[in-house]
């Protein structure tokens, strides 16, 4: 009948509407999930990238620290295996590294007092280099004092037979009196021995002083290389690094 057909069509429409509504809801939910997943993927990727960068930076930082830390930590083992000059080099290298550590520590503690920091550094390390540099300076002063225009220019060696331009008829003693020349208590042989001995000492200490300056600079560069994790470098890179250090 028409009534039954009407009820059937109405029920069918209701079912279809419900199915369509359910389908739309599921579609919206699916789209929402896709958006959420896409957003999560992007956030995850971004977070992962940040973690990788942070991890890389952390590893580099740890590496830089560990290069210097591990090198200093292995000092006793390294020192026990060295012999002769290598053992001496290892010993003085440690002293220089400890000194650099002390300077950095003082710099950290006294960063607001630059004047006081400079005084402490000069008091702690400056006097050593000043004392070491005195030997070459004293060597130069020796030649200044005992040259022809120095304060002892009117002195002669004991037993000097030179008449210093006086007539041949004048005795050696009178020639020295006329020139107002005095005598040292030692002869020319002793003086030549003193000159040779002094020359050797001056040359030795000058060489030691120059060597120590160069040696210290090399060790400072080595310390900084270990600190920043620098490996093998070309000559150009090494020069640039030295320029940055100093």
Protein Blocks (a to p, Z undefined) as FASTA:
>chain_A
ZZlmmmmmmmmmmmmmmmmmmmmmmmmmmmmmmmmmmmmmmmmmmmmmmmmmmmmmmmmm
mmmmmmmmmmmmmmmmmmmmpghjlmmmmmmmmmmmmmmmmmmmmmmmmmmlmklmmmmm
mmmmmmmmmmmmmmmmmmmmmmmmmmmklmklmcccehiabeghpafklcfklmmmmnop
acdfbdfklmmmmmmmmmmmmmmmmmmmmmmmmmmmmmmmmmmmmmnopacddfklmmmm
mmmmZZ
